Amino acid sequence: MKEVSGARCTTRTLRDRLEELVLTGAFAPGARLEETALAERFGVSRTPVREALAQLGEAGLVVIRPRRGAVVAALTPRRLIEMFEVMAELEAMCARHAARRAGGRSLAAIRRTHELCASAARTGDVDAYYYENEAFHEAIRAASRQDFLVEQAGALQRRLRAHRRHQLRARDRIAASLAEHDAIVAAIEAADGEAAAAAMRGHVAVQGARFADMLAALDPDAAAEAAVSDAAV
């Protein structure tokens, strides 16, 4: 990915670029992220840098220290698995409620976002697919009509957003993700809450080979480390 700069460098594109640099190890755990240096590197003012770092802080990728700046956070494979396990259960609950409660407008929104995912998948653009996928999940959460659940799922989704985006770089993951969406949509349309929950849980959870694939897409050494750690448990 080329560096973005100037007027084209929105907070989102800058955040995505910084995410990639963190997740691929270009910015190692413990590294200081200085606003002035980043602003110069990307050819922007410090404001979008500050906003992007704040979003990375919310996602747990960096630690914001008052008056001392930001540093790259360390996240172990075990901790990441635990977060995805909880996310899978929260989204499964959303899908279960959506299957029971979704009305015509909600179902139309779910179908529309699923179709947009399919269109993005055909282009092979990982980032485009991710953002359509995000809208798909948001439509299902909204259809659950359970505000507290939506708040909790949304908070954890923001923590995992970068990792969910980057796991799509694993080979054939987009095609598999889209097929999983098919099963989720079919279950919701059939008003089958348990099937919808099971399909969503399997879609979100990343364990075993899928987790190793996700780490390998980011860092082969991390994938090997995770495999050794799992074998020792």
N, C-alpha and C positions, 0 to 999 in steps of 0.2 A: 504494500500500500504506500502510495506517495504521501509525502508530508503535505498537509493542507495549510493554506496561508491566506492572509488578507480577508477580503469581504466574504469569500467562500467558506471561511473557517468558522462555522457556527459553533455554539457551545456543544451541540450534539456530536458533530463530526470531530471536534477536538476531544471530547470525552471518549468517543469510540477509539480514536487513535491512541490515547493514553491508556485505555483499557488494554488494548492489544500489546502495547509495550510492557505493561505490567505482567499480563498473563503469559507472555512468551519469554519472560525473564530478561528482556532488554533493560528494564528497570527492576533490579533485584530487591528482594525483601530487605528492608532497612535503609534503602537508598533515599536520600533527601530529594524532594521535588520542589525546586525553587521557582516561584512564580516568574521572576525576572528572566531566568534562563529559559524557561519554557516559552514565555512570550516572545523572546528573541528567536528561538528555534522555529516557532510556527508563524512568526510574522504578524502577531496580533498584540492587542493591548493586554494588560494584566487582568482585566475584568472577565473575559471568557475563560481564561486560565483558572481564575479563582472559582468561577461557577462550575467548571468541569471538575476541579479537585474536590469541591464540596459534594458533587454527585458521586464521585468515587469514594469519598468518605462515607456517605450514606450507604453505599454498597459494600463497605467493609474492605475495599481494596487498598485504601490508604488510611493512615491515622493522621488527623488534623490536630496539631499541638498548638495551643494558644501562644501567639507571639514567637513561635519557633518553626512554623511552617508545617509541611506535610512530609510524611515518610511512607514508603511502601510497606503495607502490612504483610505479615506471614500468615498463611492459611494452610493447615495440614490436610492431606487427602481424607483422613478420618473425619475431620470437622466438616469438610465439604460434603461427604456422603451423608452425614447426619442432617445437614441443612436440606439436602435434596429429599431425604426421607420424609422430613416434616412438610416440605413443600408439596410432595406427592399426596400426602394425606389431606392437606388443606384443599388442594385443587380437586381431589377426588370428592370431597364433601361438596364443593361448588358444583361439580358435574352432577352429583346425585340430586341436589336441590333443583338444578336447572332442568333435569329430566322430568321432575314432578311439577315444576312451577312455570316453566317458560311458556309465554303466550305467543301469538302469531308474530308480533313485532320482534320479540327476542329471538325466536327461531329464525326469522329472516336475517337478523344481524349475524347469527352464528353461521348460517349458510353462506352469507355474503363474504364474511371474513375467511371462511374455508376456501371459497372460490379464489379469493385474492392470494391465499397461500399457494394454491395450485398454480396460479399464473406466475408467481415469483419462483416457484420450484422449476418451472419450465425454462426460466432464464439461467438457472444455476447460480444466481447472485445470492450468496450466503446472507449478507446483511439485509438485502431486500426481503428475503424469506423470513429472517428473524423478526423484522418489524411487523410484517403481516401476521406472523405467528403470535406475536405479542397481542395484537388486536383480537385475534381469535380467542385467546385465553381470557382477555378482558371481557369479551362478549359473553362468554360462558359464566364468568364470575357475576356479571351484571344480571344475567338470567336467573341466578340462584336466589335473588331477592333476599339476601341475608347480609345486611350491612356490616355487622361486626366481623363476620367471616371474610367478607370482601376486603375489609380494612387489614386484617391480619395476613391474608394471602398476598395482598398488594405490597405490604411492608417487606415480607420475605422475598417476594418476586424481585423487588428492587435490590435486595442484597445479592440475589443470584443472577441478576440480569446479564452481567458480563459473562458468567460461566455458561449460562444457557445459550447465549449468542455464539460463543466460541466452540461449544460442543458440536454445533452444526457443521464444523469444518472436518469432522471425522468422515471418512469415506462412506458414501451411500446414506449418511444420516438424514439428509433432507428427504429423500425418497421414503425412508422408513417412517420419518415423522409425519409425512403427509398421509401415509397409509394408516397410521395410528389415529390421525384426525378423522379419517373416514369412519373408523369404528366408534369413535366418541360421538360424532354427529349422528350416526345411525341409531345409537342407543338413546340419545337425547330425544330424537324425533319419535322413537318408539315408546317414549315415556318409561323406559326401563332404568330406574335409578341405580340399581346394583351393577348392571352392565356398564352404565356410563361411568360410575365410580371406578370400577375395575380397569376399564380401558384408559381412563385418565391417570390412574395410579401407575400403570405400566408405562405410560407415555412420559411421565415426568421423572420417575425414579431412575437414578443412574447408578447401577451396581454391577459388579463383575466385569464382564467384557466391555459393556457399554461405558463404564467409568474409565477403564483403561484406555479405550478408544478416545474418550474425551481428553484425557491427560496427554495422550500421544499426539493429539492434534495441536496441543500447546507446547509440550516439552517431553520428548521421549525418555529423558532421564527420570522425570517425575513419574512417568507411567511405570517404569521399572521399579522405582522405589515403592510405589503403591502396591505393586504386585507382591513384592517381598513382605511388606507390612501386612497385607491380607493373609499371606501364607502363614505368618507367625501367630495370627489370632486363633 
